[in-house]
Amino acid sequence: AAQALYISQPSLSKSIAQLESEYSIQLFERKPLGVVLTPVGVKFLNYAKVVVEAAARLDNTFTDRGAEDRSQLFIASQQCDFLYDILVKTFKKSGAIVSNILETDRKSVIRRVIEGEVDIGILVRSTSDSKTFLWQSDLKKLEVNHLDKAGVYACIGPKSLYYKREQITFAEAERCPQIALDMEQETKMASFIESTKHHFNMNNIIFFNSISACKHFLLETDSLLFVSKWAIGCFAGTPIRSVAVVSDHEDDPAPVTELVWIKRYGEPLNKLSTHFIDNLNDYFGIDG
């Protein structure tokens, strides 16, 4: 270990002893076959790895900021059918890039942007939760940008009773076995408490976090999946159809969904992220 670190054995032993003294712990113990980490030593090592890796990322970011600005693209998004095309367009024009693209639930998208894991978040909110999809404290940390609006849709397979329909009502949807995609834990709990408000059949529902799982169940069962307009294309090339979901009563309008992108408030995007947003705005016909 001393050789790998380019330090002398006495210096390494002294450093270990100082750590053990500072934290009042024992990192190593001697065994017949050699020296091994103690349980506390294993825990300490795991924490130390995180600290060292974070320090390395900090160093890489700020010692060559210009190169980093040109090549870094970190995005978290809900499942969207347009995302890959925009990424390809950005990649072709920018060349070599360092990217981290995460597809996850809405709550995770928001958290990752706020905590700095990604720079851009793409998510869907609706008129039923537009004022509450963020805690007030989180709202002050984020800049929310509109991209598009649409109604509510449902995906259904050939075994559904409504397969040949162009639209169904929420009441009809509530009677179907249902699938939910990438639903965060808080929304799951709220759905069980307020199932009528959210139009979920909480007596017959399966939660998935992948499009492929949803495809399989939609093709093999008579289940239904509420889906945003911007995820319908994920089911292209299959017999799965999308139908509009409309209100049961004229005096009770159906929710309207809104596609937005978010970033940290007051923090400028790097060049590559700005280029990605330009392509995103072009796709939706929004003037920069």
Buried (B, 14 or more C-beta within 10 A) or exposed (E): EEEEEEEEEEEBEEEBEEBBEEEEEEBBEEEEEEEEBBEBBEEBEEEEEEEEEEEEEEEEEEEEEEEBBBBBBBBBBBBBBBBEEBBEBBBEEBEEBEBEBBBBBBBBBBBBBBEEEBBBBBBBBBEBBBEEBBEEEBBEBBBBBEBBEBBBBBBBBBEBEBBEBEEBBBEBBBEBBBBBBBBBEEBBEBBEEEBEEBBBBBEEBBBBBEBEBBBBBBBEBBBBBBBBBBBBBBBEEEEBBBBBBBBEEEEEEBBBBBBBBBBBEEEEBBBBBBBBBBBBBEBEEBEE
